[in-house]
């Protein structure tokens, strides 16, 4: 496995830990976690169809989460839109059969997850 592969695996493990710690009983977050893990599997196996299907699922799940999230700060909105754009790019990378680009998009997607979860935690701490 090359350097990109190891980075993707490391990011995937971090994402799994983050989501497991945060998701609680949130079914959308549980489905986003499952889809992101399947994306990682697709990248590792160079399974372009699996990557595309799961990236498309992430876009839809993100839209559902965005609609339901009571925290609608401008920052949250920006992060949600960034996640959707990155998931769409990931899907396009899979259609283009470009695993390296998909791996990079997956890492960007994971970083956007970390930033959004951080923002939500901080914003909820500030609520009265």
C-alpha positions in Angstrom: 0.0 0.0 0.0 1.4 3.4 -1.0 1.6 6.5 1.1 -1.9 7.7 -0.1 -3.4 4.4 0.9 -2.0 4.6 4.4 -3.2 8.2 4.8 -6.7 7.2 3.7 -6.7 4.3 6.2 -5.5 6.6 9.0 -8.2 9.2 8.2 -10.8 6.5 8.0 -10.0 5.2 11.4 -10.1 8.7 12.8 -13.5 9.3 11.2 -14.8 6.1 12.6 -13.7 7.1 16.1 -15.1 10.6 15.8 -18.5 9.5 14.4 -18.8 6.7 17.0 -18.2 9.2 19.8 -20.6 11.7 18.5 -23.5 9.9 16.7 -25.3 8.6 19.8 -28.8 7.7 18.6 -28.7 9.8 15.4 -29.7 7.4 12.6 -28.5 9.8 9.9 -25.1 10.0 11.4 -25.0 6.2 11.7 -25.8 5.9 8.0 -23.2 8.5 7.1 -20.6 6.6 9.1 -21.5 3.4 7.3 -21.4 5.0 3.9 -18.0 6.6 4.6 -16.6 3.3 5.7 -17.9 1.7 2.5 -16.2 4.5 0.5 -12.9 3.6 2.3 -13.5 0.0 1.4 -14.1 1.0 -2.3 -10.9 3.1 -2.4 -8.9 0.2 -0.9 -10.4 -2.2 -3.4 -10.5 0.3 -6.3 -14.2 -0.5 -6.6 -15.4 2.6 -8.5 -19.0 1.6 -8.4 -19.0 1.2 -4.6 -17.3 4.5 -4.1 -19.8 6.3 -6.4 -22.9 4.7 -4.8 -21.7 5.5 -1.3 -20.6 9.0 -2.2 -24.0 9.7 -3.7 -25.6 8.3 -0.5 -23.4 10.7 1.5 -24.7 13.7 -0.5 -28.3 12.7 0.1 -27.7 11.9 3.8 -26.0 15.3 4.2 -29.0 17.0 2.7 -31.3 15.2 5.2 -29.0 16.0 8.1 -28.8 19.7 7.0 -32.6 19.9 6.9 -33.0 18.4 10.3 -30.2 20.1 12.2 -31.6 22.7 14.6 -28.2 24.5 14.6 -28.3 26.6 11.5 -25.5 29.0 11.9 -23.8 30.5 8.8 -20.7 28.4 9.7 -22.7 25.2 9.8 -24.4 26.0 6.5 -20.9 26.6 4.9 -19.6 23.3 6.3 -22.6 21.3 5.2 -22.3 22.7 1.7 -18.6 22.0 1.6 -19.3 18.4 2.6 -21.8 18.0 -0.2 -19.5 19.5 -2.8 -16.7 17.2 -1.7 -19.0 14.1 -1.7 -20.1 15.1 -5.2 -16.4 15.4 -6.3 -15.8 12.0 -4.7 -18.6 10.5 -6.8 -17.2 12.2 -9.9 -13.8 10.8 -9.1 -15.3 7.3 -9.0 -17.1 7.8 -12.3 -13.7 9.0 -13.8 -12.2 5.8 -12.3 -9.5 7.9 -10.5 -8.8 6.2 -7.2 -6.0 8.7 -6.3 -8.4 11.6 -6.7 -11.1 9.7 -4.8 -8.6 9.1 -1.9 -7.9 12.8 -1.8 -11.6 13.7 -1.9 -12.2 11.2 0.9 -9.5 12.9 3.1 -11.1 16.3 2.4 -14.5 14.8 3.3 -13.2 13.5 6.5 -11.6 16.8 7.5 -14.9 18.6 6.8 -16.6 16.1 9.1 -14.1 16.9 11.9 -14.6 20.6 11.4 -18.4 20.4 11.4 -18.6 18.2 14.5 -16.2 20.5 16.2 -18.4 23.5 15.3 -21.6 21.8 16.5 -20.0 20.8 19.8 -18.7 24.4 20.4 -22.0 26.0 19.4 -24.0 23.7 21.6 -21.7 24.5 24.6 -22.6 28.2 24.1 -26.3 27.6 24.1 -28.1 28.7 27.4 
